[in-house]
Amino acid sequence: MFPRCDLACTPCCMTVTPRNIGEVADVVRTARDMGFRMFSFQPAAYIGHPARWREDLRAIGGDDVWTEIERGVGARLHRRALQIGDPRCNRTAYGAWAGERYVPLLDEDDPRDARALQTFVASLGGMDFDVPRHLLAARLLRAIARHPGALPVGAPESGELVPACAQHAALDPAEMARLARQLPMAQSSPSSHPREDCSAA
């Protein structure tokens, strides 16, 4: 059985040409408001027979497209924080919107984020999280045993680091209850999130 997928895990895709590059920012803004959370923009390859290119003949580079994506987001995107693949072909930024404000998950200019990413990859890199709960719990326990304290998250109100719920949901229900009080989260209806949250383990 496959997990339910909605617009949050369906990419909004667009091939970018000289004719439509000015629309990229609007596509980002509009599609985001429609519920898309992944975007894929591919510059059209300016190769082949010239007759194939009927409008404004010119190559469009990744920098041109990236500038328009950032304009649509309304913020700088930190693509160097986590590079996957060849940077000439793939640029990725991870973040979230807090209301109307985009917030990067990883800041490429902050050495603390680089260290946190290295720790995460060392302890959980390559782990498949989309498995039955008992198998995920065993994998998390093994990773935690090998890298104790490798999954901290920040409590913005107090500035302190606390263990992530992934390890405590599986290990200690009392600790999970304490963390729920320390890091209160807005309650949502079950229909708004197709997957179970990490406190349900």
GROMACS elastic network, one bead per residue, 0.5 to 0.9 nm:
[ bonds ]
;  ai    aj funct       b0    kb
    2     5     6  0.84543   500
    3   130     6  0.86447   500
    3   194     6  0.80405   500
    3   195     6  0.78392   500
    4   194     6  0.63828   500
    4   195     6  0.80221   500
    5     8     6  0.73590   500
    5     9     6  0.59987   500
    5    10     6  0.73247   500
    5   194     6  0.78052   500
    6     9     6  0.59043   500
    6    10     6  0.64503   500
    6    35     6  0.86188   500
    6    36     6  0.86444   500
    6   194     6  0.86078   500
    7    11     6  0.74191   500
    7    12     6  0.85744   500
    7    34     6  0.80636   500
    7    35     6  0.56450   500
    7    37     6  0.71415   500
    7    38     6  0.85588   500
    8    11     6  0.78282   500
    8    35     6  0.60312   500
    8    36     6  0.50878   500
    8    38     6  0.70290   500
    9    36     6  0.73744   500
    9    37     6  0.66719   500
    9    38     6  0.66951   500
   10    36     6  0.67501   500
   10    37     6  0.75432   500
   10    38     6  0.65999   500
   10    39     6  0.85711   500
   11    36     6  0.66355   500
   11    37     6  0.70053   500
   11    39     6  0.51054   500
   11    40     6  0.63948   500
   12    27     6  0.87071   500
   12    28     6  0.85486   500
   12    31     6  0.71265   500
   12    36     6  0.64469   500
   12    37     6  0.80246   500
   12    38     6  0.62041   500
   12    40     6  0.60265   500
   12    41     6  0.82538   500
   13    38     6  0.86389   500
   13    39     6  0.59958   500
   13    41     6  0.58117   500
   13    42     6  0.78968   500
   14    24     6  0.82902   500
   14    27     6  0.88117   500
   14    39     6  0.83191   500
   14    40     6  0.64105   500
   14    42     6  0.63518   500
   14    43     6  0.85592   500
   15    20     6  0.87131   500
   15    40     6  0.84514   500
   15    41     6  0.57959   500
   15    43     6  0.58002   500
   15    44     6  0.60356   500
   16    19     6  0.79607   500
   16    20     6  0.61126   500
   16    21     6  0.56297   500
   16    23     6  0.89514   500
   16    24     6  0.77890   500
   16    41     6  0.64699   500
   16    42     6  0.57379   500
   16    44     6  0.56361   500
   16    60     6  0.78384   500
   16    65     6  0.75801   500
   17    20     6  0.54216   500
   17    21     6  0.58269   500
   17    42     6  0.88089   500
   17    43     6  0.62944   500
   17    44     6  0.55550   500
   17    45     6  0.86913   500
   17    56     6  0.89999   500
   17    58     6  0.88877   500
   17    59     6  0.83069   500
   17    60     6  0.68860   500
   18    21     6  0.55961   500
   18    22     6  0.81999   500
   18    43     6  0.89874   500
   18    44     6  0.86007   500
   18    55     6  0.75517   500
   18    56     6  0.61593   500
   18    57     6  0.74699   500
   18    58     6  0.69440   500
   18    59     6  0.76577   500
   18    60     6  0.67065   500
   19    22     6  0.75997   500
   19    23     6  0.88394   500
   19    55     6  0.69508   500
   19    56     6  0.70035   500
   20    23     6  0.53868   500
   20    24     6  0.72065   500
   21    24     6  0.55772   500
   21    25     6  0.84467   500
   21    43     6  0.88352   500
   21    60     6  0.85103   500
   21    64     6  0.82369   500
   21    65     6  0.70269   500
   21    68     6  0.75060   500
   22    25     6  0.70456   500
   22    26     6  0.81427   500
   22    68     6  0.73474   500
   23    26     6  0.53617   500
   23    27     6  0.61926   500
   23    28     6  0.88111   500
   23    68     6  0.83095   500
   24    27     6  0.50380   500
   24    28     6  0.62860   500
   24    29     6  0.87865   500
   24    41     6  0.82458   500
   24    65     6  0.75923   500
   24    68     6  0.58431   500
   24    69     6  0.62682   500
   24    71     6  0.86515   500
   24    72     6  0.71198   500
   25    28     6  0.51827   500
   25    29     6  0.63785   500
   25    30     6  0.86424   500
   25    67     6  0.88322   500
   25    68     6  0.52486   500
   25    69     6  0.54182   500
   25    70     6  0.74429   500
   25    71     6  0.56171   500
   25    73     6  0.72976   500
   25    74     6  0.89437   500
   26    29     6  0.51286   500
   26    30     6  0.59235   500
   26    31     6  0.82588   500
   26    68     6  0.89725   500
   26    69     6  0.89214   500
   26    71     6  0.87863   500
   26    72     6  0.60336   500
   27    30     6  0.51814   500
   27    31     6  0.56862   500
   27    32     6  0.80934   500
   27    69     6  0.88065   500
   27    72     6  0.75264   500
   28    31     6  0.54238   500
   28    32     6  0.58983   500
   28    33     6  0.86015   500
   28    36     6  0.88992   500
   28    39     6  0.75775   500
   28    68     6  0.89983   500
   28    69     6  0.66890   500
   28    70     6  0.89667   500
   28    71     6  0.88179   500
   28    72     6  0.52781   500
   28    73     6  0.66615   500
   29    32     6  0.53222   500
   29    33     6  0.64358   500
   29    34     6  0.88701   500
   29    72     6  0.55146   500
   29    73     6  0.66684   500
   30    33     6  0.52689   500
   30    34     6  0.64199   500
   30    72     6  0.89797   500
   31    35     6  0.65342   500
   31    36     6  0.56088   500
   31    37     6  0.83381   500
   31    39     6  0.87229   500
   32    35     6  0.52991   500
   32    36     6  0.50071   500
   32    37     6  0.63833   500
   32    38     6  0.86553   500
   32    39     6  0.89468   500
   32    73     6  0.89980   500
   33    36     6  0.73423   500
   36    39     6  0.74511   500
   37    96     6  0.85677   500
   41    65     6  0.74592   500
   41    66     6  0.88171   500
   41    69     6  0.86375   500
   42    45     6  0.85991   500
   42    62     6  0.83446   500
   42    65     6  0.82687   500
   42    89     6  0.89159   500
   43    46     6  0.87102   500
   43    59     6  0.84066   500
   43    60     6  0.59825   500
   43    61     6  0.66376   500
   43    62     6  0.68729   500
   43    64     6  0.89754   500
   43    65     6  0.71286   500
   44    47     6  0.88292   500
   44    59     6  0.78562   500
   44    60     6  0.70832   500
   44    61     6  0.89148   500
   45    48     6  0.86331   500
   45    59     6  0.71948   500
   45    60     6  0.78273   500
   46    50     6  0.87922   500
   46    53     6  0.80074   500
   46    57     6  0.82012   500
   46    58     6  0.69850   500
   46    59     6  0.52475   500
   46    60     6  0.76426   500
   47    50     6  0.78135   500
   47    52     6  0.88679   500
   47    59     6  0.87062   500
   48    51     6  0.85839   500
   48    52     6  0.72925   500
   48    53     6  0.89326   500
   49    52     6  0.57146   500
   49    53     6  0.78721   500
   50    53     6  0.55772   500
   50    54     6  0.80456   500
   50    57     6  0.83937   500
   51    54     6  0.64677   500
   53    56     6  0.77293   500
   53    57     6  0.61286   500
   53    58     6  0.87705   500
   54    57     6  0.71269   500
   55    58     6  0.88248   500
   60    63     6  0.82926   500
   60    64     6  0.63983   500
   60    65     6  0.74345   500
   61    64     6  0.53450   500
   61    65     6  0.66332   500
   61    66     6  0.87041   500
   62    65     6  0.51997   500
   62    66     6  0.59443   500
   62    67     6  0.85326   500
   62    88     6  0.73088   500
   62    89     6  0.79083   500
   62    90     6  0.88316   500
   62    91     6  0.83697   500
   63    67     6  0.60798   500
   63    68     6  0.87050   500
   64    67     6  0.53568   500
   64    68     6  0.66360   500
   64    69     6  0.89384   500
   65    68     6  0.52054   500
   65    69     6  0.62788   500
   65    70     6  0.87345   500
   66    69     6  0.50082   500
   66    70     6  0.61698   500
   66    71     6  0.85326   500
   66    77     6  0.85550   500
   66    91     6  0.84188   500
   67    70     6  0.52124   500
   67    71     6  0.62179   500
   67    72     6  0.87595   500
   67    76     6  0.88688   500
   68    72     6  0.62696   500
   68    73     6  0.86836   500
   69    72     6  0.50711   500
   69    73     6  0.62354   500
   69    74     6  0.84633   500
   69    77     6  0.85904   500
   70    74     6  0.57925   500
   70    75     6  0.56397   500
   70    76     6  0.57364   500
   70    77     6  0.62927   500
   71    74     6  0.50183   500
   71    75     6  0.69003   500
   71    76     6  0.83224   500
   72    75     6  0.81425   500
   73    76     6  0.79583   500
   73    77     6  0.83224   500
   73   101     6  0.85474   500
   73   102     6  0.68421   500
   74   101     6  0.78973   500
   74   102     6  0.73118   500
   75   101     6  0.81998   500
   75   102     6  0.64957   500
   75   103     6  0.82886   500
   76   102     6  0.88588   500
   76   104     6  0.86061   500
   77    80     6  0.88762   500
   77    92     6  0.85119   500
   77    93     6  0.58504   500
   77    94     6  0.80355   500
   77    95     6  0.83512   500
   77   104     6  0.70525   500
   77   107     6  0.87235   500
   78    81     6  0.58201   500
   78    82     6  0.83230   500
   78    92     6  0.80259   500
   78    93     6  0.55395   500
   78    94     6  0.76252   500
   78    95     6  0.88600   500
   78   104     6  0.69459   500
   78   105     6  0.87824   500
   78   106     6  0.70160   500
   78   107     6  0.59921   500
   78   108     6  0.56562   500
   78   109     6  0.84238   500
   79    82     6  0.65496   500
   79    83     6  0.67964   500
   79    91     6  0.58676   500
   79    92     6  0.52535   500
   79    94     6  0.79699   500
   79   106     6  0.89985   500
   79   107     6  0.89138   500
   79   108     6  0.74772   500
   80    83     6  0.57386   500
   80    87     6  0.88523   500
   80    91     6  0.80845   500
   80    92     6  0.80839   500
   80    93     6  0.79407   500
   80   107     6  0.86238   500
   80   108     6  0.57889   500
   80   109     6  0.89718   500
   81    92     6  0.88581   500
   81    93     6  0.76669   500
   81    94     6  0.87410   500
   81   106     6  0.59339   500
   81   107     6  0.61804   500
   81   109     6  0.79641   500
   81   113     6  0.80969   500
   81   114     6  0.71486   500
   81   117     6  0.87706   500
   82    92     6  0.74356   500
   82    93     6  0.75529   500
   82    94     6  0.84691   500
   82   106     6  0.78745   500
   82   108     6  0.80261   500
   82   114     6  0.86983   500
   82   117     6  0.83131   500
   83    86     6  0.78326   500
   83    87     6  0.69933   500
   83    90     6  0.78920   500
   83    91     6  0.69380   500
   83    92     6  0.68658   500
   83    93     6  0.86872   500
   84    87     6  0.76218   500
   84    90     6  0.68892   500
   84    91     6  0.75508   500
   84    92     6  0.74816   500
   85    88     6  0.86312   500
   85    89     6  0.73922   500
   85    90     6  0.60040   500
   85    91     6  0.83062   500
   86    89     6  0.54670   500
   86    90     6  0.58238   500
   86    91     6  0.82924   500
   87    90     6  0.50330   500
   87    91     6  0.59108   500
   88    91     6  0.78062   500
   93   104     6  0.76161   500
   93   105     6  0.82502   500
   93   106     6  0.81553   500
   94   103     6  0.88183   500
   94   104     6  0.60437   500
   94   105     6  0.54274   500
   94   106     6  0.67538   500
   95   102     6  0.68956   500
   95   103     6  0.54801   500
   95   106     6  0.73106   500
   96   101     6  0.83215   500
   96   102     6  0.57066   500
   96   103     6  0.54116   500
   96   104     6  0.64893   500
   96   105     6  0.70702   500
   97   100     6  0.61924   500
   97   101     6  0.53949   500
   97   103     6  0.59684   500
   97   104     6  0.86641   500
   98   101     6  0.52056   500
   98   102     6  0.62191   500
   98   103     6  0.68805   500
   99   102     6  0.80295   500
  103   106     6  0.88718   500
  104   107     6  0.61842   500
  105   113     6  0.87446   500
  106   109     6  0.88396   500
  106   110     6  0.81445   500
  106   113     6  0.58504   500
  106   114     6  0.78602   500
  106   117     6  0.82378   500
  107   110     6  0.54720   500
  107   111     6  0.83739   500
  107   112     6  0.88177   500
  107   113     6  0.62431   500
  107   114     6  0.81168   500
  108   111     6  0.76136   500
  108   113     6  0.72926   500
  108   114     6  0.72686   500
  109   113     6  0.82753   500
  109   114     6  0.86283   500
  110   113     6  0.55185   500
  110   114     6  0.68322   500
  111   115     6  0.62934   500
  111   116     6  0.86216   500
  112   115     6  0.51216   500
  112   116     6  0.61224   500
  112   117     6  0.85685   500
  113   117     6  0.60710   500
  113   118     6  0.85629   500
  114   117     6  0.51551   500
  114   118     6  0.62317   500
  114   119     6  0.87032   500
  115   118     6  0.50570   500
  115   119     6  0.61893   500
  115   120     6  0.85833   500
  116   119     6  0.51298   500
  116   120     6  0.61302   500
  116   121     6  0.86254   500
  116   150     6  0.84874   500
  116   151     6  0.87377   500
  116   152     6  0.87412   500
  117   120     6  0.50342   500
  117   121     6  0.60873   500
  117   122     6  0.84626   500
  118   121     6  0.52093   500
  118   122     6  0.60258   500
  118   123     6  0.86001   500
  119   122     6  0.50966   500
  119   123     6  0.61902   500
  119   124     6  0.83674   500
  119   147     6  0.85794   500
  119   150     6  0.62305   500
  119   151     6  0.81564   500
  120   123     6  0.52883   500
  120   124     6  0.56321   500
  120   125     6  0.66549   500
  120   150     6  0.66469   500
  120   151     6  0.69515   500
  121   124     6  0.52897   500
  121   126     6  0.77154   500
  122   125     6  0.59005   500
  122   147     6  0.82738   500
  122   150     6  0.88389   500
  123   127     6  0.89888   500
  123   143     6  0.57025   500
  123   144     6  0.74855   500
  123   146     6  0.74194   500
  123   147     6  0.59822   500
  123   150     6  0.67753   500
  123   151     6  0.84980   500
  124   127     6  0.55514   500
  124   128     6  0.89559   500
  124   140     6  0.80769   500
  124   143     6  0.65697   500
  124   144     6  0.89846   500
  124   150     6  0.89927   500
  125   128     6  0.88824   500
  127   136     6  0.89878   500
  127   139     6  0.79624   500
  127   140     6  0.89802   500
  128   131     6  0.67872   500
  128   136     6  0.80905   500
  129   132     6  0.86111   500
  129   133     6  0.89034   500
  129   136     6  0.63468   500
  130   133     6  0.86152   500
  130   136     6  0.79580   500
  131   134     6  0.83236   500
  131   135     6  0.64962   500
  131   136     6  0.61006   500
  132   135     6  0.54856   500
  132   136     6  0.62745   500
  132   137     6  0.87184   500
  133   137     6  0.59887   500
  133   138     6  0.85806   500
  133   201     6  0.71063   500
  134   137     6  0.51045   500
  134   138     6  0.63184   500
  134   139     6  0.87152   500
  134   201     6  0.87560   500
  135   138     6  0.51442   500
  135   139     6  0.62325   500
  135   140     6  0.86183   500
  136   139     6  0.50538   500
  136   140     6  0.60495   500
  136   141     6  0.84975   500
  137   140     6  0.51159   500
  137   141     6  0.60636   500
  137   142     6  0.85865   500
  137   166     6  0.86448   500
  137   167     6  0.81854   500
  137   169     6  0.89433   500
  137   170     6  0.59429   500
  137   171     6  0.86115   500
  137   201     6  0.81097   500
  138   141     6  0.51135   500
  138   142     6  0.62057   500
  138   143     6  0.86499   500
  138   170     6  0.88457   500
  139   142     6  0.51479   500
  139   143     6  0.61879   500
  139   144     6  0.85779   500
  140   143     6  0.50269   500
  140   144     6  0.59939   500
  140   145     6  0.84562   500
  140   166     6  0.76441   500
  140   167     6  0.65232   500
  140   170     6  0.81892   500
  141   144     6  0.50990   500
  141   145     6  0.60559   500
  141   146     6  0.86185   500
  141   167     6  0.71954   500
  141   170     6  0.79618   500
  141   171     6  0.80672   500
  142   145     6  0.51335   500
  142   146     6  0.63190   500
  142   147     6  0.86356   500
  143   146     6  0.51705   500
  143   147     6  0.60236   500
  143   148     6  0.80218   500
  143   150     6  0.87264   500
  144   149     6  0.71088   500
  144   150     6  0.70292   500
  144   151     6  0.82029   500
  144   167     6  0.72747   500
  145   148     6  0.56929   500
  147   150     6  0.55397   500
  147   151     6  0.87083   500
  148   151     6  0.81065   500
  149   152     6  0.64893   500
  149   163     6  0.68049   500
  150   163     6  0.81335   500
  150   164     6  0.89170   500
  151   162     6  0.84675   500
  151   163     6  0.57417   500
  151   164     6  0.53819   500
  151   165     6  0.86318   500
  151   166     6  0.81316   500
  151   167     6  0.76549   500
  152   161     6  0.58483   500
  152   162     6  0.53256   500
  152   164     6  0.52093   500
  152   165     6  0.89674   500
  153   160     6  0.85074   500
  153   161     6  0.55272   500
  153   162     6  0.55058   500
  153   163     6  0.59887   500
  153   164     6  0.54844   500
  153   165     6  0.87762   500
  154   157     6  0.88428   500
  154   158     6  0.85477   500
  154   159     6  0.64945   500
  154   160     6  0.59652   500
  154   162     6  0.63000   500
  154   163     6  0.85906   500
  154   164     6  0.87932   500
  155   158     6  0.57317   500
  155   159     6  0.54365   500
  155   160     6  0.54957   500
  155   161     6  0.60851   500
  155   162     6  0.69694   500
  155   182     6  0.77671   500
  155   183     6  0.64492   500
  156   159     6  0.51242   500
  156   160     6  0.74722   500
  156   161     6  0.89634   500
  156   183     6  0.86913   500
  157   160     6  0.82770   500
  157   183     6  0.86211   500
  158   161     6  0.87625   500
  162   165     6  0.89627   500
  162   179     6  0.79021   500
  163   166     6  0.83538   500
  163   167     6  0.73604   500
  163   168     6  0.74111   500
  163   179     6  0.84504   500
  164   167     6  0.62084   500
  164   168     6  0.70066   500
  164   169     6  0.88409   500
  164   179     6  0.88108   500
  165   168     6  0.50696   500
  165   169     6  0.55341   500
  165   170     6  0.83797   500
  165   176     6  0.67949   500
  165   179     6  0.77182   500
  165   180     6  0.88880   500
  165   198     6  0.63689   500
  165   199     6  0.65394   500
  166   169     6  0.56159   500
  166   170     6  0.68576   500
  166   171     6  0.89741   500
  166   198     6  0.58498   500
  166   199     6  0.75392   500
  166   201     6  0.85977   500
  167   170     6  0.56753   500
  167   171     6  0.63049   500
  167   172     6  0.84303   500
  168   172     6  0.52429   500
  168   173     6  0.70049   500
  168   174     6  0.88488   500
  168   175     6  0.65306   500
  168   176     6  0.57234   500
  168   179     6  0.88542   500
  168   199     6  0.82598   500
  169   172     6  0.61694   500
  169   173     6  0.61590   500
  169   175     6  0.81725   500
  169   176     6  0.58354   500
  169   198     6  0.65475   500
  169   199     6  0.52003   500
  169   200     6  0.69635   500
  169   201     6  0.54797   500
  170   173     6  0.76501   500
  170   198     6  0.88212   500
  170   199     6  0.83619   500
  170   200     6  0.88169   500
  170   201     6  0.57103   500
  171   175     6  0.84494   500
  171   176     6  0.86609   500
  172   175     6  0.52955   500
  172   176     6  0.62509   500
  172   177     6  0.88374   500
  173   177     6  0.62686   500
  173   178     6  0.87290   500
  173   199     6  0.87063   500
  174   177     6  0.51348   500
  174   178     6  0.63972   500
  174   179     6  0.87330   500
  175   178     6  0.50074   500
  175   179     6  0.61774   500
  175   180     6  0.85738   500
  176   179     6  0.50529   500
  176   180     6  0.61330   500
  176   181     6  0.87695   500
  176   199     6  0.71576   500
  177   180     6  0.50239   500
  177   181     6  0.65049   500
  177   182     6  0.87460   500
  177   199     6  0.89887   500
  178   181     6  0.52671   500
  178   182     6  0.62610   500
  178   183     6  0.86460   500
  179   183     6  0.57907   500
  179   184     6  0.80184   500
  180   183     6  0.52547   500
  180   184     6  0.54799   500
  180   185     6  0.75121   500
  180   199     6  0.87725   500
  181   184     6  0.55122   500
  181   185     6  0.88542   500
  188   191     6  0.82869   500
  188   192     6  0.67105   500
  188   193     6  0.79045   500
  189   192     6  0.55645   500
  189   193     6  0.74720   500
  190   193     6  0.57746   500
  190   194     6  0.71852   500
  190   195     6  0.86470   500
  190   196     6  0.83726   500
  191   194     6  0.63263   500
  193   196     6  0.72947   500
  193   197     6  0.82865   500
  196   199     6  0.82746   500
  196   200     6  0.67670   500
  196   201     6  0.87754   500
  197   200     6  0.59812   500
  197   201     6  0.82868   500
  198   201     6  0.62615   500
